[in-house]
Amino acid sequence: MKKTAVKFLSEVLLICLSVFISCTSRPVPDTAASELPVPEQLYIPESFNWKNICHGVDRTDFENTTFPVCWHAVRIDLRTEGIELAAVPGMKREGTEPHAMRTAEFARTYGCTVAVNTSPFTGKKQIVGIHIVQEVPYSPCVPRYSALVFRTVPGNGTYYRASIVDNQTEEAVRNAEYAFGGFFTILRTGNKKEFRVSRYDSRSGAGISEDGQTLYLLVVEGEHRHKSTGLSYTQCASIFKAMGCTDAMEFDGGSSSDLCINGKSVLSYTCRTVQAASFGIKISSPAH
């Protein structure tokens, strides 16, 4: 009787498990092994249609309703005359220094030509990872995460050169004028990094040219999946590489992802997340 009961319960368990698996919707693959291969032409254009925003800044957008996916990117020449960096925390206004605000609000408040969210943060809006503004650290390093670092060019001092470090350490950000943390490096010297877990989601990231004088910012929509399912880290790396980057990294993604141009978000939906950290580019010089 006991063996019969055990066998019966086992069969019932297997049936229930098979029904559960067959009825559970899994629109977002969570492992590289289960993710179906997606041809790059479904999320990367044959050629990039860059449109000038202002002197030193260009924009391109991509949408494929079949995949579906939608993303936006900007290209910034860091040698542009009159370029300035801005960030929160780190900027004072009317005697106060805000420590948390939406990226769009930050962009409007400080007159940023381009702005993007950066580091992940806790529920209490504490930044997780490095955040340096005008050589002042506002948050400590988290060694397992990467960072976007800005320094002025030695002997020149009139423009910035960017670099991406795989691990946030005191040595890696030494003498940095600005440094903004994120999650992981996804592209290094033109080689895409592979990740054990691969999931489609909204994404924000930064990439740089080989000489560090051109900065690329990318945001992938993914909160309204009927319009855009989002992309994986590796797929974002493919976009950065196609745009001309040798190195790239991911900032905080998901509902935090936002990219603003002239104080307005480029997303098709409103990002309502209050960010612990954002950074922007201001261009004060006229076009030549």
C-alpha positions in Angstrom: 0.0 0.0 0.0 2.8 2.4 0.9 4.6 1.8 -2.4 1.3 2.3 -4.3 0.6 5.5 -2.5 4.1 6.9 -3.1 3.8 6.0 -6.8 0.4 7.6 -7.0 1.6 10.8 -5.4 4.6 11.0 -7.6 2.5 10.6 -10.7 0.1 13.4 -9.5 3.1 15.6 -8.8 4.5 15.1 -12.2 1.2 15.9 -13.9 0.7 19.1 -11.8 4.3 20.1 -12.6 3.8 19.6 -16.3 0.6 21.6 -16.3 2.2 24.4 -14.4 5.1 24.6 -16.8 2.9 24.5 -19.9 0.6 27.2 -18.6 3.2 29.6 -17.2 3.9 32.5 -19.5 7.6 33.2 -19.9 7.9 36.0 -22.4 11.3 37.1 -21.1 14.1 34.5 -21.3 16.2 34.5 -18.2 19.2 32.4 -19.2 21.5 32.5 -22.2 20.8 28.9 -22.9 17.0 29.5 -23.2 17.2 32.7 -25.2 16.4 32.2 -28.8 19.0 33.6 -31.2 17.9 37.0 -32.6 19.5 38.2 -35.9 21.3 41.5 -35.3 19.5 43.1 -38.3 16.3 43.0 -36.2 17.7 45.5 -33.7 20.6 47.1 -35.5 20.1 49.3 -38.6 22.2 48.8 -41.8 23.4 52.3 -41.3 22.9 54.9 -38.5 21.0 58.0 -39.4 22.6 60.6 -37.1 20.8 63.9 -36.8 22.5 66.9 -35.4 21.0 68.3 -32.2 23.6 71.1 -31.6 27.3 71.6 -32.0 29.1 68.4 -31.1 25.9 66.3 -30.3 24.0 64.0 -32.7 21.0 61.7 -32.2 19.8 58.5 -33.8 16.7 56.4 -33.1 15.7 52.8 -34.1 12.4 51.0 -34.0 11.3 47.6 -35.3 7.7 46.8 -34.8 8.2 43.1 -35.8 10.7 42.2 -33.1 9.5 44.5 -31.4 12.3 46.9 -30.1 12.8 50.6 -29.8 16.0 52.4 -28.7 17.6 55.8 -28.8 21.2 57.0 -28.8 23.3 60.1 -28.8 26.8 60.7 -29.9 28.9 63.5 -28.1 32.2 64.9 -29.2 34.0 65.6 -25.9 36.4 68.0 -27.7 33.5 70.4 -28.4 34.2 73.9 -27.3 32.1 75.0 -24.3 31.2 71.5 -23.2 30.5 71.0 -19.5 29.5 68.1 -17.3 26.8 68.2 -14.7 25.5 65.7 -12.2 23.3 65.1 -9.2 24.3 64.8 -6.5 27.1 67.4 -6.9 25.3 70.4 -8.2 24.1 73.2 -6.0 21.1 75.5 -6.8 19.8 78.3 -4.7 21.9 77.1 -1.7 20.6 73.6 -1.8 22.0 70.4 -3.2 19.3 67.9 -4.3 20.2 64.2 -3.8 17.4 62.5 -5.6 15.3 63.6 -8.6 14.0 62.3 -11.9 16.5 62.5 -14.7 14.1 64.7 -16.8 13.8 67.1 -13.8 17.5 67.2 -13.4 18.0 67.9 -17.1 15.5 70.8 -17.1 16.8 72.2 -13.8 20.4 72.4 -14.9 20.0 73.1 -18.6 21.5 69.8 -19.8 21.7 69.2 -23.6 21.8 65.5 -22.8 21.1 63.7 -19.6 21.0 60.0 -18.5 20.4 58.0 -15.3 23.5 56.3 -13.9 24.1 54.2 -10.8 21.8 51.7 -9.1 20.5 52.8 -5.7 18.8 51.5 -2.6 15.2 52.1 -1.5 16.4 55.0 0.5 18.0 56.6 -2.6 21.5 55.8 -1.5 23.8 55.4 -4.5 25.4 52.0 -5.0 28.8 52.6 -6.5 31.2 55.4 -7.3 29.9 58.9 -7.9 32.5 61.7 -8.3 31.7 65.3 -9.3 34.5 67.9 -9.7 36.9 65.6 -8.0 34.6 65.2 -4.9 33.4 61.7 -4.1 29.8 61.4 -3.1 29.6 57.6 -2.9 32.3 54.9 -2.4 33.5 52.3 -4.9 31.8 48.9 -5.4 34.6 46.8 -6.9 32.4 44.3 -8.7 30.8 47.1 -10.8 32.2 49.2 -13.6 32.3 53.0 -14.1 32.5 55.8 -16.7 35.4 58.1 -15.8 36.2 61.6 -17.2 39.5 63.3 -17.0 40.8 66.4 -18.8 43.4 65.9 -21.4 46.9 66.4 -20.0 48.6 69.5 -21.4 45.4 70.7 -22.9 42.7 70.9 -20.2 40.1 72.3 -22.5 38.2 69.0 -23.2 37.5 65.7 -21.6 38.7 62.2 -22.4 36.4 59.3 -21.2 37.3 55.8 -20.1 35.5 52.8 -18.8 36.9 50.7 -15.9 35.7 47.2 -15.3 36.1 47.4 -11.5 35.5 50.4 -9.3 38.7 50.8 -7.2 40.5 53.8 -5.7 43.3 53.3 -8.2 41.0 53.1 -11.2 39.3 56.4 -10.4 42.4 58.2 -9.1 42.6 61.8 -10.4 39.1 61.5 -12.0 37.3 64.8 -12.3 34.0 62.9 -12.8 33.1 59.2 -12.4 29.7 57.6 -12.6 29.1 54.0 -11.6 26.7 51.5 -13.2 26.7 47.7 -13.4 29.0 45.8 -15.8 31.3 46.3 -18.7 29.6 44.8 -21.8 32.2 45.6 -24.5 36.0 45.7 -24.1 38.4 46.5 -26.9 35.7 45.6 -29.4 34.9 42.3 -27.8 31.5 41.6 -26.5 31.3 40.1 -23.0 29.1 37.0 -22.4 26.8 36.8 -19.4 25.5 33.6 -17.7 22.1 35.3 -17.2 20.7 37.0 -20.3 17.3 38.9 -20.0 15.4 41.4 -22.1 14.8 44.6 -20.2 14.9 48.4 -20.5 18.5 49.5 -20.6 20.7 52.6 -20.1 24.4 52.5 -21.0 27.5 54.4 -22.2 30.1 53.6 -24.8 33.3 55.3 -25.9 35.5 55.5 -29.0 39.0 54.0 -29.0 40.6 57.4 -28.3 38.0 58.2 -25.5 37.0 61.5 -27.2 33.6 60.4 -28.4 30.9 59.4 -25.9 27.8 57.4 -26.8 24.7 57.1 -24.7 22.0 54.5 -25.3 18.6 53.8 -23.8 16.4 50.9 -24.8 12.7 51.0 -24.1 11.2 47.9 -22.3 8.5 49.0 -20.0 5.7 48.6 -22.6 6.5 45.3 -24.1 3.9 45.4 -26.8 6.0 48.3 -28.3 9.5 47.2 -27.2 10.6 44.0 -25.4 13.9 45.5 -24.3 17.3 44.0 -25.0 20.0 42.0 -23.2 23.4 43.2 -22.2 25.1 41.4 -25.1 22.6 42.9 -27.6 23.3 46.3 -26.3 27.0 45.6 -26.7 26.3 44.8 -30.4 24.7 48.1 -30.9 27.5 50.0 -29.2 30.1 48.1 -31.3 28.1 48.9 -34.5 28.0 52.6 -33.6 31.8 52.6 -33.4 32.5 52.0 -29.7 35.4 49.9 -28.5 34.2 49.9 -24.8 30.8 50.1 -23.3 29.0 49.6 -19.9 25.5 49.4 -18.5 24.0 51.8 -16.0 21.0 51.0 -13.9 18.3 49.6 -16.1 14.6 48.6 -15.9 12.2 51.3 -14.9 15.2 53.6 -14.0 16.2 53.9 -17.7 15.9 57.4 -19.1 17.6 59.6 -21.7 16.8 63.2 -22.1 17.6 65.7 -24.8 17.1 69.4 -24.2 15.3 68.7 -20.9 12.8 66.2 -22.4 12.8 62.4 -22.2 13.1 60.6 -25.6 11.1 57.6 -24.3 7.6 56.9 -25.7 6.4 56.6 -22.1 7.1 58.7 -18.9 9.9 57.6 -16.6 8.6 58.3 -13.2 11.5 56.8 -11.2 13.2 59.3 -8.9 16.9 58.6 -9.4 19.6 58.8 -6.8 22.1 59.8 -9.5 22.1 61.2 -13.1 24.6 63.0 -15.2 24.4 65.3 -18.2 26.3 67.2 -20.9 25.9 70.9 -21.3 26.9 72.7 -24.6 27.2 76.4 -24.1 29.1 77.3 -27.3 27.4 78.2 -30.6 27.7 76.0 -33.6 30.5 76.9 -36.0 
